[in-house]
Amino acid sequence: MSNYRYMGANGSDDEITVIEDKSMFVKDGDGNWSPGFQFIDSRTVKAHPFIIEVLIQDSERLWSMDEILAELESEPVN
């Protein structure tokens, strides 16, 4: 079973989608604000750009939106 919302999309089970959201902040018990994140579903995370920056440093491969759209356009429709 695919972990993707779109039938034509595919990939490995360990991939996640990260959506940048500059408004993602969390307040700790002392009232201090820091960058935050929130899971939308099991494979999608909304995160502040500072958190995304750290994730990018440890990633093996990044896909641009152009690459994703080109891949989806090249797959046959069933």
N, C-alpha and C positions, 0 to 999 in steps of 0.2 A: 504494500500500500504506500502510495506517495505521501510524503510529508509536506507537499507543496499545495497551495490553494488552487493553482492553475494546472489543469490536466496535462498540458504540454511541457511543463517545467519538470526538470529532473536533477538529481544530484545525489550526494552521499548523505547518509543518515546523520552525520555529525555537523552539517552545515546549519548556520542560523542566519537570519536576516536582521540587520540592525538599522533602525530608522533614527536619523539625527533629529533631536528636538532641543533647541536652546533653552526652552522653558523648564526642562527637567531638573529640578532642585529638590533636595530633601532637607528637613530640619531635624537635627539630633536633639537629644534630651536636654542639652544645655542651651538650645536656641540658635545654634550655629548652622548656617546654610552650607551645603556642599553639592556638587554635581550628583545627579541620581539617574536611576534607570527603572524601567518597569517592563515586565514580560506582558506582551499582548496575547500570545499563545505560546505553545511549547517550542516553537521555532522562530519566533519574532520578538525582538526586544526594541523598545524605544529608549534612547539614552542621550544624555548630554554630550556635546562634542568632545569634552575633555575625557570622558570615559571611552568614547569611540577611538580617540587618539591612542590610548593605551592598548585597546584591542587590536588596532592595526599593527602596532609594533610586534605583536606575537602571532600574526596571521601568516599563513603560507601563501594565500592567493586572494587578491581582491578583484572583484568584477565591477566594471563600470556599468552604468545604466545602458549605454550604447551597446556594450557587449551582450548584455542580457536580452535586450530587445532584438538584436540581430539574430541571436540564437533561437529565440521564440519564433521569429519570422521565417527562419529557414526550416523549421520542423513541419512536416506534413500534418494537415488537419484531418482528424478521423471522423 
